[in-house]
């Protein structure tokens, strides 16, 4: 649907847009369309009724909270799509692979691969026929274990997507360390590792400080670089309630995303019939890509000016007791020229001052952010800029206030909590020695970027993936595709076929697993798993659906069988016992992390989950100085890019019909775009200035300074309301343009929101 925004664009060129709100009937139609495509099982509806409810099934999509008093339908459009997609009736069994070679399938569209349905049997790659062929579980485990024993553990990577529960994740980390490495990257490396590192540096915690109840007490929310409509729609319920009681919401984002503009609650009969949708953001600062540090600094600059002119604005008692680095930071802010702040951010001084005045009047302020902040070269500084602003008025560590990153995968935060990390210093090694009699490696392992660097250098020998589609998700996708198959061993624990599976190593295996919604029977007993949300709450989840195939195994079972086949016998590594009773695994987690998981079994099913705690929420700062740290950024521009003739800043995005690399369909309804993913969104003014026209097909070339050629052809131009010099396109199709060398300087999170490109 095209919406005429020519007055806002300064041209007569219509731009893509969506006239409806987020939610409402559009959301219902979007779910119904995916249900038809997925051919979901009849039991999917019963699963949706139990989704995100106490003693129910915890959504495998985003990591939003599961409230103690849930709505009748406690799922969003994206969560429903994930469940419907998991519970498809389509099957991708050995007969499918008899009909198709791997080389043929490698040319298929990612959506068409996933539409083949659930994998049903363990498979091994047969190079002679170029096909995956059926194998037995015993053969698979024995062969993989033997191959891993032959390889150098330091050159093998155990990757984890964000869906595996705490039980499988804990055992996977234990398996890696007992095997002899800490190469444990996970999907956090691709998105919120900047939070884990950057937030910890300034306030001493690697996760957000807010809980769900804070939405009931805040009177201002600063929402930066996150799109709730497509990525975490359930956040719109508390945002709607906050707005209705008078909370001000300021959105800071390069695109005018529908989820930050208006929301029609599907559970409100009035809004679903005659009522008007709720307007979400009362101020929308359409910042240039990478301009977040500048705009947040401009807001803070005005707050300091108000303090200088009238006093009573800053929380002096809090600053004196709890903060360090304030004077140096204030000197830098006061010296920052307004014209530079305006040029970098693309926001006027008056707009920044208006938000600063509103902030100075607000009593409890939350800062919410997403990957629009974290995926930059100076992403850690952008997080610090938000924290700087919050600290000025004591907005961390009291009700209704705090810093709240929105995580993507359902348990990506929890995996870090139970030991999925490449950093040995973050693991209780003494506990592992005491409990299991192993000597955990003390050398840092590879994160995702370092694994890909080793792969490109020919040093990576093996890859075991607990979920995910990593070769499609990483930067420099084309370069990675060329060398992925050089590894001696690739193993994928998976539910559906994806593009990474079609780059087999010398020895390659597909091990099909249950989805979280399916019943996990061990020793005749239904097992529960647990997950952690963005607010550091832990929940039990139990599946009820009949598994897609009798040949499927749980992630816990697969990890334990792989470990038993790989490692020398150790009576304290009781892999077979742990498979039979997941409560035993939870007792190990509790013994390893007693402060966070005490009374684990008794608390995991309490409504609303149990809170594992956060020292910064109690104003205990585990930083180098023992206080919250004000930080002067290295650059006002988070991209780290200089302005250049013909240089554009590309940000990669997800569509409304997508979860990470999983493509449910070709609709990006909330942006008014349909039927095509090979496109770029571009300002009409830039289109005219370049002498181009809508729907023209062009190429983009990389403009990094590393002399590596990068190019993506066949991209359709879509006029869109964007700042000049900024363009947007879809992840992962545009990943070949993203240089591996461009990442956050502290965390190595790829800089996918500030990719330098030129039009070709």
Secondary structure, DSSP 8 states (H G I E B T S, - for coil): -EE--HHHHTSS--EE---S-EEHHHHHHHHHHHHHHHTB-TTHHHHHHHBTSTTSB--SS------SS--SS---HHHHHHHHHHTBS-EE-HHHHHH--HHHHTTS-HHHHHTT-EE-S-EEEETTTTEEEE--HHHHHHHHHHHHHHS-GGGEEEEE-S-S-HHHHHHHHHHHHHHT-----BGGGGTTHHIIIIIHHHHS-SS----GGGGGT-SEEEEES--HHHH-TTHHHHHHHHHHTT-EEEEE-SS--GGGTEEE-TT-HHHHHT---EE--SEEE---TT-HHHHHHHHHHHHHHHHHHH---S-HHHHHHHEESHHHHHHHHHHS-HHHHHHHH---HHHHHHHHHHHHH-SSEEEEE-HHHHSSTTHHHHHHHHHHHHHHTT-SSSTT-EEEE---STTHHHHHHTT--S-GGGS-HHHHHHHH------S----HHHHHHHHHTT---EEEEES--HHHHSSSHHHHHHHGGGSSEEEEEESB--GGGGS--SEEEEEEB--TTB--EETTEE--EEEE-TTSEEEEE---B--S-TT-B-HHHHHHHHHHHHS---TT--HHHHHH-HHHHHHHHHHHSHHHHTTHHHHTTSTT-EE---GGGGT---SSSSSEE----S-S-TT-----TT-EEEEEE--TTEETTEE--SEEGGGTEES-SSEEEE-HHHHHHTT--TT-EEEEEE--TT----EEEEEEEEE----TTEEEEETTTTGGGS-TT-B-TTT--B-TTSEEEEE-
